[in-house]
Amino acid sequence: MSGGPGTGKTVVALHRVKHLAEHLPLGGRVLLTSFTKALVESLKRNLALLMPPELVEDVDVLTTDKLALDVVREVHPEIRLRTDTRGMFANYAKHHRLPWPVDFLFSEYRHVITARGITTLEGYLDPDARAGRTTPLNADQRREVWHAISSVRAMMRNSRQLPAEDLHAEAVRILGERSELPYTNVVVDEAQDLHPAQWRTLRAAVPRGPDDMFIAGDNRQRIYDNTVSFRQLGIEIVGRSFPLRVNYRTTEQILTWADGILRGRPVTELGDSSATEPRGTARCVLSGPEPELYGAPDEPAELDALAERVRAWLADGIAPADICVTARTNRLRDSVAAHLRARSLPAAIFHPSRHSITDTPQSVRVTTMHGVKGLEFRAVAVFAATAETLPQLDYVTSAALDENQHQADLDAQRSLLYVACTRARERLYVSWHGTPSPFLPL
């Protein structure tokens, strides 16, 4: 099931879980999964409102990484999840003076070897292994790259800290050796951002059947550069997908403006990057004021204007917890929170991996654009939408290394801005200082 922001994908997914839980066989179990801890916590709260406790007990609500970690720890209890994988590659490349930039090695590891499930040098040497990559490698170069990546992976295994991609590969291996799988049904929300390695774990965790997997997502909101083919992963969706076309959350004015961020970019089918989404117009049931745009001469002036905008929203009767300010980086997030508090405005930093959305209910939430994913607020302010931060070139592969990956990285950051703006239900304020982001539809 696909659909743009505010079309009710999560609501449908929750009702699907309820239906499955009501019809479970004896000993059956349902997995409801999503991408971040904050999203999972939100799903848990909503599930508890929808279902009686005796049904909720038959449902596990976990992130995909937590699922893989739990499976692996049943066999290897000392294993932990590593979060600095790119740093490991950087240290190795610097120490061994490799001829390739760390971005290239990490991209080969993430988007070729683990994404395509390549487990041997022979598989990597296959002519089709790097299909779609624009930097050519001859056989000797591939051997050198394979050796470097294998060495880094061995270092991580020996430290007993596995990156998510390798953690999922081990979980798939363990699940493949079991005669009984842990789940009868799997329901996936925010599916567009899962890596192929994560999908393999989900596929391995449930027996194949007519109701094995229910998937909800939207490639407009794909903020990570993961390309997934459900067909290659053994997930059958042909003739079983359905698009949602009515937006119940965001006003027509906000959604129309935000759609301009994606101008000229084709929206592909969920789970099939080679096919574009069927044509159809999303319809909004709500109407409201146009988004407010403000270009400031410098960052202090932009911060002052933001504080006045938040103060005006509070004066209009919007509760602090219904207001969110989002920015591209941690530095900007922290600067915003400090400035709002210095202006006697209630503000609290929200981090999706540590905080619940119910924390500090009397405060304006201040978070990064990644942190606001999957959430919604009456009023959203997007701060510092500048050419310097969107796109943030530190996270964009050089076109000289790989043109296709370069474009995928830019598209992911464009989608990130789109996601941030479409968290707003009624009011949207977008500001910048200096040169505005080229993604903005000005």
C-alpha positions as CSV (number, residue, x, y, z in Angstrom):
1,M,0.0,0.0,0.0
2,S,1.4,3.4,-1.0
3,G,0.2,7.0,-0.5
4,G,1.5,10.5,0.1
5,P,1.8,12.1,3.5
6,G,-1.4,12.3,5.5
7,T,-3.3,9.7,3.5
8,G,-3.7,7.4,6.4
9,K,-1.1,4.7,5.7
10,T,-0.3,4.2,9.4
11,V,-3.9,4.0,10.4
12,V,-4.6,1.3,7.8
13,A,-1.5,-0.6,9.0
14,L,-2.7,-0.5,12.6
15,H,-6.1,-1.8,11.6
16,R,-4.4,-4.5,9.6
17,V,-2.6,-5.6,12.7
18,K,-5.9,-5.6,14.6
19,H,-7.5,-7.8,12.0
20,L,-4.5,-10.2,11.9
21,A,-4.4,-10.4,15.7
22,E,-8.1,-11.3,15.9
23,H,-7.6,-14.2,13.5
24,L,-4.3,-15.6,14.7
25,P,-3.9,-19.4,14.8
26,L,-2.9,-21.0,18.1
27,G,0.6,-19.9,19.0
28,G,0.6,-17.3,16.2
29,R,2.3,-13.9,16.5
30,V,2.3,-10.6,14.6
31,L,5.3,-8.3,14.1
32,L,4.6,-4.5,13.6
33,T,7.8,-2.8,12.6
34,S,9.1,0.6,11.5
35,F,12.3,2.5,11.1
36,T,13.0,4.5,14.3
37,K,12.4,4.1,18.0
38,A,10.2,7.2,18.0
39,L,7.9,5.7,15.3
40,V,7.8,2.4,17.1
41,E,6.8,4.1,20.4
42,S,4.0,6.0,18.5
43,L,2.8,2.8,17.0
44,K,2.7,1.1,20.4
45,R,0.6,3.9,21.9
46,N,-1.9,3.9,19.0
47,L,-2.1,0.1,19.0
48,A,-3.0,0.2,22.7
49,L,-5.9,2.6,21.9
50,L,-7.2,0.4,19.1
51,M,-6.9,-3.1,20.6
52,P,-7.7,-4.7,23.9
53,P,-4.7,-5.8,26.0
54,E,-5.2,-9.5,25.3
55,L,-4.7,-8.9,21.6
56,V,-1.8,-6.5,22.1
57,E,0.0,-9.3,23.9
58,D,0.2,-11.2,20.6
59,V,1.9,-8.4,18.8
60,D,5.6,-7.4,18.9
61,V,6.3,-3.7,18.0
62,L,10.0,-3.4,17.2
63,T,12.4,-1.6,14.9
64,T,13.8,-3.8,12.2
65,D,17.3,-3.4,13.7
66,K,16.0,-4.4,17.2
67,L,14.4,-7.5,15.6
68,A,17.8,-8.5,14.0
69,L,19.7,-7.8,17.2
70,D,17.3,-10.0,19.3
71,V,17.6,-12.9,16.9
72,V,21.4,-12.7,16.8
73,R,21.7,-12.3,20.6
74,E,19.8,-15.5,21.1
75,V,22.9,-17.2,19.7
76,H,25.6,-14.6,20.4
77,P,24.5,-12.7,23.5
78,E,27.6,-10.5,23.5
79,I,26.9,-8.9,20.1
80,R,26.1,-5.2,20.0
81,L,25.0,-2.8,17.2
82,R,27.7,-0.6,15.8
83,T,26.8,2.9,14.7
84,D,30.1,4.3,13.4
85,T,30.6,2.0,10.4
86,R,31.7,4.8,8.1
87,G,34.3,5.8,10.6
88,M,35.7,2.3,10.6
89,F,36.1,2.5,6.8
90,A,37.7,5.9,7.1
91,N,40.3,4.8,9.6
92,Y,41.2,1.7,7.6
93,A,41.5,3.7,4.3
94,K,43.7,6.3,6.0
95,H,46.0,3.7,7.7
96,H,46.4,1.6,4.5
97,R,46.6,4.6,2.1
98,L,44.0,3.1,-0.2
99,P,43.6,4.6,-3.7
100,W,39.8,5.1,-3.2
101,P,38.0,7.7,-1.0
102,V,36.2,6.3,2.0
103,D,32.9,7.4,0.5
104,F,33.5,5.0,-2.4
105,L,34.4,2.1,-0.2
106,F,31.5,2.6,2.1
107,S,29.1,3.0,-0.8
108,E,30.4,-0.3,-2.3
109,Y,29.9,-2.0,1.0
110,R,26.4,-0.6,1.6
111,H,24.9,-0.3,-1.9
112,V,26.5,-3.2,-3.7
113,I,27.8,-5.9,-1.4
114,T,25.3,-5.9,1.4
115,A,22.4,-4.4,-0.6
116,R,22.7,-7.2,-3.1
117,G,23.6,-9.9,-0.6
118,I,27.0,-10.7,-2.2
119,T,28.8,-13.1,0.1
120,T,31.9,-14.2,-2.0
121,L,34.6,-12.6,-4.1
122,E,33.2,-14.6,-7.1
123,G,29.9,-12.9,-6.6
124,Y,31.5,-9.5,-6.6
125,L,33.4,-10.3,-9.7
126,D,30.2,-11.2,-11.6
127,P,29.8,-8.7,-14.5
128,D,26.3,-7.8,-13.2
129,A,27.2,-7.3,-9.5
130,R,27.8,-3.6,-9.9
131,A,25.0,-2.9,-12.4
132,G,24.0,0.8,-12.2
133,R,27.3,2.0,-10.8
134,T,29.1,4.5,-13.0
135,T,32.7,4.1,-11.7
136,P,34.1,1.1,-13.6
137,L,36.3,-1.4,-11.8
138,N,38.3,-4.1,-13.5
139,A,38.8,-7.6,-12.0
140,D,42.0,-6.7,-10.1
141,Q,40.5,-3.5,-8.7
142,R,37.4,-5.5,-7.5
143,R,39.7,-7.9,-5.7
144,E,41.4,-5.0,-4.0
145,V,38.1,-3.4,-3.0
146,W,36.8,-6.8,-1.8
147,H,39.9,-7.3,0.3
148,A,39.6,-3.9,1.9
149,I,35.9,-4.3,2.7
150,S,36.4,-7.8,4.0
151,S,39.2,-6.6,6.3
152,V,37.0,-3.9,7.8
153,R,34.2,-6.3,8.3
154,A,36.5,-8.8,10.1
155,M,37.7,-6.0,12.4
156,M,34.1,-5.3,13.3
157,R,33.3,-8.9,13.9
158,N,36.3,-9.3,16.1
159,S,35.1,-6.3,18.2
160,R,31.7,-8.1,18.6
161,Q,30.0,-4.9,17.3
162,L,28.2,-5.4,14.0
163,P,26.9,-2.7,11.7
164,A,23.2,-3.0,10.9
165,E,23.8,-4.5,7.5
166,D,26.0,-7.4,8.8
167,L,23.7,-7.8,11.8
168,H,20.8,-8.4,9.5
169,A,22.9,-10.9,7.4
170,E,23.6,-12.9,10.5
171,A,20.0,-12.8,11.6
172,V,18.9,-14.1,8.2
173,R,21.4,-17.0,8.5
174,I,20.1,-17.9,12.0
175,L,16.5,-17.7,10.9
176,G,17.2,-19.8,7.9
177,E,18.4,-22.7,10.1
178,R,15.2,-22.7,12.2
179,S,12.3,-25.1,11.6
180,E,9.8,-22.6,13.2
181,L,9.8,-18.9,12.4
182,P,9.0,-16.3,15.1
183,Y,6.0,-14.6,13.3
184,T,2.8,-15.6,11.5
185,N,2.4,-12.1,9.9
186,V,4.6,-9.0,9.5
187,V,3.3,-5.4,9.1
188,V,5.7,-2.7,8.0
189,D,5.1,1.0,8.3
190,E,7.4,3.7,6.7
191,A,8.7,0.9,4.4
192,Q,10.4,3.2,1.9
193,D,13.5,3.7,4.1
194,L,14.5,0.1,4.8
195,H,17.7,-1.3,3.4
196,P,17.6,-4.5,1.4
197,A,19.4,-6.3,4.3
198,Q,16.6,-5.3,6.6
199,W,14.0,-6.6,4.2
200,R,15.8,-10.0,4.0
201,T,15.4,-10.3,7.8
202,L,11.7,-9.5,7.6
203,R,11.3,-12.0,4.8
204,A,13.1,-14.6,6.8
205,A,11.1,-14.0,9.9
206,V,7.7,-15.1,8.5
207,P,6.6,-18.1,6.4
208,R,5.4,-17.4,2.9
209,G,1.7,-17.2,2.6
210,P,-1.3,-15.0,1.4
211,D,-1.2,-12.7,4.5
212,D,2.5,-13.0,5.3
213,M,3.5,-9.3,4.8
214,F,1.6,-6.0,4.7
215,I,3.7,-3.1,3.6
216,A,2.9,0.7,3.8
217,G,5.2,3.4,2.5
218,D,5.8,6.3,0.2
219,N,8.8,6.8,-2.0
220,R,8.2,10.6,-1.9
221,Q,9.4,10.4,1.7
222,R,12.4,8.2,1.2
223,I,15.1,10.0,3.1
224,Y,17.8,7.3,2.8
225,D,19.3,6.2,-0.5
226,N,18.1,2.6,-0.4
227,T,17.0,1.1,-3.6
228,V,14.9,-2.0,-3.1
229,S,13.4,-4.6,-5.5
230,F,10.7,-6.6,-3.7
231,R,10.7,-9.2,-6.5
232,Q,14.4,-9.9,-6.0
233,L,13.8,-10.2,-2.3
234,G,11.0,-12.7,-2.7
235,I,8.3,-10.3,-1.6
236,E,5.3,-10.6,-4.0
237,I,3.3,-7.4,-4.5
238,V,2.2,-7.7,-8.2
239,G,-1.5,-7.2,-8.3
240,R,-1.7,-6.8,-4.5
241,S,-0.8,-3.1,-4.1
242,F,-3.2,-0.1,-3.6
243,P,-2.6,3.6,-3.7
244,L,-4.2,6.0,-1.2
245,R,-5.2,9.3,-2.8
246,V,-7.0,11.4,-0.1
247,N,-4.9,13.5,2.3
248,Y,-6.7,13.9,5.7
249,R,-4.0,15.7,7.6
250,T,-2.3,18.5,5.6
251,T,-4.0,21.5,4.1
252,E,-4.2,21.9,0.4
253,Q,-2.1,25.0,0.5
254,I,0.8,23.3,2.4
255,L,0.7,20.1,0.3
256,T,0.6,22.0,-3.0
257,W,3.6,24.1,-2.0
258,A,5.5,21.1,-0.7
259,D,4.9,19.2,-3.9
260,G,7.0,21.9,-5.6
261,I,10.0,20.6,-3.7
262,L,9.8,17.4,-5.7
263,R,9.3,19.2,-9.0
264,G,10.4,17.2,-12.0
265,R,11.3,14.2,-10.0
266,P,9.4,11.0,-10.9
267,V,7.8,9.1,-8.0
268,T,8.7,5.4,-8.3
269,E,6.6,2.4,-7.2
270,L,7.3,1.2,-3.7
271,G,9.7,-1.8,-4.0
272,D,10.2,-1.3,-7.7
273,S,12.5,1.6,-8.7
274,S,12.1,0.8,-12.4
275,A,8.4,1.6,-12.4
276,T,6.8,5.0,-11.8
277,E,3.8,5.3,-9.6
278,P,0.4,5.2,-11.4
279,R,-0.9,8.6,-12.2
280,G,-3.5,10.1,-10.0
281,T,-4.1,13.3,-8.1
282,A,-4.1,13.4,-4.3
283,R,-7.0,15.3,-2.9
284,C,-6.9,17.3,0.4
285,V,-9.9,17.6,2.6
286,L,-8.5,20.6,4.6
287,S,-7.8,24.1,3.6
288,G,-5.8,26.9,5.4
289,P,-3.3,29.7,5.1
290,E,-0.5,29.7,2.6
291,P,3.0,28.7,3.9
292,E,4.9,31.7,5.2
293,L,8.4,32.2,3.7
294,Y,11.1,34.4,5.1
295,G,14.6,35.2,3.9
296,A,16.8,36.8,6.6
297,P,20.1,38.6,6.1
298,D,22.0,36.5,8.6
299,E,21.4,33.7,11.1
300,P,20.8,35.9,14.2
301,A,18.1,37.8,12.3
302,E,16.6,34.5,11.3
303,L,16.6,33.2,14.9
304,D,14.9,36.4,16.1
305,A,12.2,36.1,13.4
306,L,11.7,32.4,14.3
307,A,11.2,33.3,18.0
308,E,8.5,35.9,17.0
309,R,6.7,33.4,14.8
310,V,6.6,30.8,17.6
311,R,5.4,33.4,20.0
312,A,2.6,34.4,17.6
313,W,1.5,30.8,17.2
314,L,1.3,30.4,21.0
315,A,-0.7,33.6,21.2
316,D,-3.1,32.1,18.6
317,G,-3.8,29.3,21.0
318,I,-1.6,26.6,19.5
319,A,-0.3,24.5,22.4
320,P,3.5,24.2,22.8
321,A,3.5,20.5,22.1
322,D,1.6,21.1,18.8
323,I,4.5,23.2,17.5
324,C,7.7,21.8,16.1
325,V,10.9,23.6,14.8
326,T,13.1,21.4,12.6
327,A,16.5,22.1,11.2
328,R,19.0,20.1,9.1
329,T,21.9,19.7,11.6
330,N,22.4,19.1,15.3
331,R,24.2,22.4,15.6
332,L,21.3,24.3,14.1
333,R,18.8,22.4,16.3
334,D,20.8,23.2,19.4
335,S,21.1,26.9,18.4
336,V,17.4,27.1,17.9
337,A,16.5,25.5,21.2
338,A,18.9,27.8,23.1
339,H,17.6,30.9,21.3
340,L,13.9,30.1,22.0
341,R,14.6,29.5,25.7
342,A,16.6,32.7,25.9
343,R,13.5,34.5,24.6
344,S,11.5,32.9,27.4
345,L,9.8,30.5,25.1
346,P,9.3,26.8,26.2
347,A,11.5,24.7,24.0
348,A,12.9,21.1,24.4
349,I,15.2,19.2,22.1
350,F,13.6,16.0,20.8
351,H,15.7,13.1,19.7
352,P,13.8,10.1,18.2
353,S,16.3,7.5,19.5
354,R,16.1,8.7,23.1
355,H,12.8,10.5,23.6
356,S,9.1,9.7,23.3
357,I,6.9,12.3,21.6
358,T,5.0,12.4,24.9
359,D,8.0,13.8,26.8
360,T,8.0,17.4,27.9
361,P,4.3,18.0,26.8
362,Q,4.5,21.7,27.7
363,S,7.4,22.5,25.3
364,V,7.9,23.4,21.7
365,R,9.7,20.4,20.1
366,V,13.0,21.2,18.4
367,T,14.6,18.5,16.3
368,T,16.4,17.7,13.2
369,M,14.7,16.9,9.9
370,H,15.5,13.2,10.4
371,G,13.9,13.4,13.9
372,V,10.6,14.7,12.7
373,K,10.0,11.8,10.4
374,G,6.7,10.1,10.8
375,L,5.3,12.7,13.2
376,E,2.8,15.5,12.8
377,F,2.1,18.9,14.4
378,R,-0.4,21.7,14.0
379,A,2.4,24.1,13.2
380,V,5.9,23.5,11.8
381,A,8.8,25.9,11.3
382,V,11.6,24.8,9.0
383,F,14.7,26.7,10.0
384,A,17.8,27.5,7.9
385,A,16.7,26.0,4.6
386,T,19.9,27.4,3.0
387,A,21.9,26.4,0.1
388,E,24.7,25.4,2.5
389,T,22.6,22.9,4.5
390,L,20.2,21.6,1.8
391,P,21.9,19.8,0.2
392,Q,24.5,19.1,2.8
393,L,27.3,18.1,0.5
394,D,29.2,16.1,3.2
395,Y,26.5,13.4,2.7
396,V,26.4,13.6,-1.1
397,T,28.6,11.2,-3.1
398,S,30.8,13.0,-5.6
399,A,29.5,12.8,-9.2
400,A,33.0,11.9,-10.2
401,L,32.8,8.8,-8.1
402,D,29.4,7.7,-9.1
403,E,26.8,9.8,-11.0
404,N,23.9,7.6,-10.1
405,Q,24.7,7.6,-6.4
406,H,25.3,11.3,-6.5
407,Q,21.8,11.9,-7.8
408,A,20.3,9.4,-5.4
409,D,21.9,11.2,-2.5
410,L,20.6,14.6,-3.7
411,D,17.1,13.1,-4.1
412,A,17.2,11.7,-0.5
413,Q,18.0,15.2,0.8
414,R,15.3,16.8,-1.3
415,S,12.8,14.2,0.1
416,L,14.1,15.1,3.6
417,L,13.0,18.7,3.1
418,Y,9.7,17.5,1.7
419,V,9.1,15.3,4.8
420,A,9.9,18.2,7.2
421,C,7.4,20.5,5.5
422,T,4.6,17.9,5.3
423,R,4.7,17.3,9.0
424,A,2.6,20.5,9.3
425,R,-1.2,20.1,9.5
426,E,-2.3,23.8,9.5
427,R,0.7,26.2,9.6
428,L,4.0,26.0,7.8
429,Y,6.8,28.6,8.2
430,V,10.1,28.2,6.2
431,S,13.0,30.5,6.7
432,W,16.6,30.8,5.6
433,H,19.5,33.3,5.7
434,G,21.8,34.1,2.8
435,T,21.2,32.0,-0.2
436,P,18.1,29.8,0.0
437,S,18.2,26.1,-0.8
438,P,17.8,25.2,-4.5
439,F,15.2,22.7,-3.4
440,L,12.7,25.4,-2.3
441,P,10.0,26.2,-4.8
442,L,10.5,30.0,-4.7
